[in-house]
Amino acid sequence: MKLDVIKLDGSSAGSVELNDDLFGLEPRRDILFRVVRWQRNKAQQGTHKVKTRSEVSYSTKKIVRQKGSGGARHGSRKAPIFRKGGVYKGPTPRSHAHELTKKVRKLGLMHALSSKAQAGKLVVLDDLAATGKTGVLAKQIKDLGWKRALIIDGSSVNEEFAQAARNLENLDVLPSMGANVYDILKRDTLVITKAGVEALEARLA
């Protein structure tokens, strides 16, 4: 697959040949769904917590005598049926993460890249020019027509560019090792630098 390369100012910078094994696959929604679910479950904090019968604060004294009251034979106000009593089988802190094989995770990333290429939402950038100014970068992004974009660079991201992009809510910047299915699908436009393309091909080859 051949794709034109542009610069941040919109000018042409030649073309690049993309690996069809990474960018030319027929996207499978089932694989993308599995990887995104794995990512989101792994990121979930799981700090939900309720107080059980042994944790609520009440006296342990028996409520009423065992016989003669005409009511039920309750022994504690901590019982779940009482107001402010303990919760029965409520949520407790736990990890929501589950296993997913490396093969499926790798395949998911390849299908995410292919889905952007197939939809015409893949842009190859020559490099990340060090503008240093958020306003200048915001104008360049607007002129290019990127409303919600993810930029993937090589092994590291230019520090000045990352600083300029930090306060732009419609722009995310990641190194190639940080590329993941969820962030790729979340953004409308996927922008990869030439260094990023090389790094991704080396990572997924």
C-alpha positions as CSV (number, residue, x, y, z in Angstrom):
1,M,0.0,0.0,0.0
2,K,1.4,3.4,-1.0
3,L,0.5,6.5,0.8
4,D,1.4,10.2,0.4
5,V,3.5,11.8,3.1
6,I,2.8,15.4,4.2
7,K,4.3,17.9,6.6
8,L,2.6,19.8,9.4
9,D,2.2,22.8,7.1
10,G,0.3,20.7,4.6
11,S,3.0,20.5,2.0
12,S,3.9,17.2,0.3
13,A,7.0,15.2,1.4
14,G,6.9,12.3,-1.0
15,S,5.3,9.0,-0.4
16,V,5.9,5.8,1.7
17,E,5.2,2.1,1.1
18,L,3.1,0.6,3.9
19,N,3.2,-3.1,4.8
20,D,0.0,-4.8,3.7
21,D,0.3,-7.2,6.6
22,L,-0.2,-4.3,9.0
23,F,-2.3,-1.8,7.0
24,G,-4.0,-3.9,4.4
25,L,-6.0,-6.4,6.5
26,E,-9.8,-6.8,6.4
27,P,-10.7,-5.4,9.9
28,R,-12.5,-7.9,12.2
29,R,-14.8,-6.3,14.7
30,D,-14.7,-9.4,17.0
31,I,-11.0,-9.1,17.5
32,L,-11.1,-5.3,18.0
33,F,-13.9,-5.8,20.6
34,R,-11.9,-8.4,22.5
35,V,-8.8,-6.2,22.7
36,V,-10.7,-3.1,23.7
37,R,-12.6,-5.0,26.4
38,W,-9.3,-6.4,27.7
39,Q,-7.8,-2.9,27.8
40,R,-10.8,-1.2,29.5
41,N,-11.2,-4.0,32.1
42,K,-7.5,-3.9,32.9
43,A,-7.8,-0.1,33.4
44,Q,-10.8,-0.3,35.7
45,Q,-9.9,0.5,39.3
46,G,-12.2,-2.0,41.0
47,T,-12.3,0.0,44.2
48,H,-16.1,-0.4,44.7
49,K,-16.8,-1.4,48.3
50,V,-19.8,-1.9,50.6
51,K,-19.9,-2.7,54.3
52,T,-20.8,-6.2,55.2
53,R,-22.6,-7.4,58.4
54,S,-19.4,-7.6,60.3
55,E,-18.3,-4.0,59.4
56,V,-21.3,-1.9,60.2
57,S,-21.4,0.0,63.5
58,Y,-24.2,-1.3,65.8
59,S,-24.5,-2.8,69.2
60,T,-24.3,-6.5,69.5
61,K,-27.1,-6.7,72.0
62,K,-30.1,-8.8,71.1
63,I,-32.9,-6.5,69.9
64,V,-35.8,-8.1,71.7
65,R,-36.2,-11.2,73.8
66,Q,-36.4,-14.5,72.0
67,K,-40.0,-15.3,72.9
68,G,-43.1,-13.4,73.8
69,S,-42.7,-10.2,71.6
70,G,-44.9,-11.5,68.8
71,G,-42.2,-10.5,66.3
72,A,-39.4,-12.3,64.5
73,R,-36.6,-13.8,66.5
74,H,-33.9,-11.3,65.4
75,G,-30.5,-11.3,67.1
76,S,-28.8,-8.3,65.6
77,R,-29.5,-4.9,64.0
78,K,-26.6,-5.6,61.6
79,A,-28.8,-8.0,59.6
80,P,-29.2,-7.0,55.9
81,I,-33.0,-6.6,56.2
82,F,-32.6,-3.6,58.6
83,R,-32.0,0.0,57.5
84,K,-28.3,0.7,57.6
85,G,-27.6,-3.0,58.2
86,G,-24.8,-4.8,56.4
87,V,-25.0,-5.5,52.6
88,Y,-25.3,-9.1,51.6
89,K,-22.9,-10.2,48.9
90,G,-22.2,-6.6,47.8
91,P,-19.2,-5.5,45.6
92,T,-15.7,-5.7,47.1
93,P,-12.4,-4.4,45.8
94,R,-11.1,-6.7,43.1
95,S,-9.3,-6.6,39.8
96,H,-11.4,-6.7,36.6
97,A,-8.5,-7.7,34.4
98,H,-8.5,-10.9,32.5
99,E,-6.0,-12.8,30.3
100,L,-5.7,-12.2,26.6
101,T,-3.0,-13.9,24.5
102,K,-0.2,-11.8,23.0
103,K,-1.2,-13.2,19.6
104,V,-4.7,-11.7,19.8
105,R,-3.4,-8.4,21.2
106,K,-0.9,-8.1,18.4
107,L,-3.6,-9.0,15.8
108,G,-5.9,-6.4,17.4
109,L,-3.4,-3.6,16.8
110,M,-2.8,-4.7,13.2
111,H,-6.6,-4.7,12.6
112,A,-7.0,-1.3,14.2
113,L,-4.3,0.2,11.9
114,S,-6.0,-1.5,8.9
115,S,-9.4,-0.1,9.9
116,K,-8.1,3.4,9.8
117,A,-6.3,2.8,6.5
118,Q,-9.4,1.3,4.9
119,A,-11.6,4.2,6.1
120,G,-9.2,6.8,4.7
121,K,-8.4,8.1,8.1
122,L,-4.7,7.3,8.1
123,V,-2.2,10.1,7.5
124,V,1.6,9.7,7.3
125,L,3.6,12.7,8.6
126,D,7.2,13.4,7.6
127,D,8.2,14.3,11.2
128,L,7.1,16.3,14.3
129,A,8.5,19.7,13.7
130,A,9.5,21.5,17.0
131,T,7.1,24.4,17.0
132,G,7.2,25.1,20.7
133,K,4.0,27.1,20.6
134,T,0.5,25.7,21.3
135,G,-1.2,28.4,19.3
136,V,0.9,27.7,16.2
137,L,0.3,24.0,16.4
138,A,-3.5,24.5,17.0
139,K,-3.7,26.5,13.8
140,Q,-1.8,23.9,11.8
141,I,-4.1,21.1,13.1
142,K,-7.1,23.2,12.2
143,D,-5.8,23.9,8.7
144,L,-5.2,20.2,8.1
145,G,-8.8,19.5,9.2
146,W,-8.0,17.1,12.0
147,K,-10.8,17.4,14.6
148,R,-9.9,14.5,16.8
149,A,-6.5,13.0,16.1
150,L,-3.9,10.6,17.5
151,I,-0.3,11.1,16.5
152,I,2.1,8.2,16.8
153,D,5.8,8.9,16.6
154,G,8.9,6.7,16.8
155,S,10.6,5.4,19.9
156,S,10.3,8.8,21.5
157,V,8.3,12.0,21.0
158,N,9.9,15.4,20.3
159,E,9.7,17.1,23.7
160,E,9.0,20.6,22.3
161,F,6.1,19.2,20.2
162,A,4.7,17.2,23.1
163,Q,4.8,20.4,25.2
164,A,3.0,22.3,22.5
165,A,0.3,19.6,22.1
166,R,-0.2,19.1,25.8
167,N,-3.1,21.5,26.2
168,L,-4.9,20.6,22.9
169,E,-7.9,18.4,23.9
170,N,-8.5,17.2,20.4
171,L,-4.9,15.9,20.0
172,D,-3.1,12.9,21.6
173,V,0.6,12.1,21.1
174,L,2.1,8.7,21.8
175,P,5.4,7.0,21.1
176,S,5.3,3.8,19.0
177,M,5.4,1.5,22.0
178,G,2.4,3.3,23.5
179,A,0.2,2.6,20.4
180,N,-2.9,0.7,21.4
181,V,-6.2,-0.4,19.9
182,Y,-8.5,1.7,22.2
183,D,-6.7,5.0,21.6
184,I,-6.5,4.4,17.8
185,L,-10.2,3.7,17.5
186,K,-11.2,6.5,19.9
187,R,-9.8,9.2,17.6
188,D,-11.2,10.1,14.2
189,T,-7.8,10.5,12.5
190,L,-4.7,8.4,12.9
191,V,-1.5,10.2,12.2
192,I,1.8,8.3,12.1
193,T,5.2,9.7,11.4
194,K,7.7,8.0,9.1
195,A,9.7,7.0,12.2
196,G,6.5,5.7,13.7
197,V,5.7,3.6,10.7
198,E,9.2,2.0,10.8
199,A,8.9,1.4,14.5
200,L,5.4,-0.2,14.2
201,E,6.6,-2.5,11.4
202,A,9.6,-3.6,13.4
203,R,7.3,-4.2,16.5
204,L,4.6,-6.1,14.7
205,A,6.7,-7.9,12.0
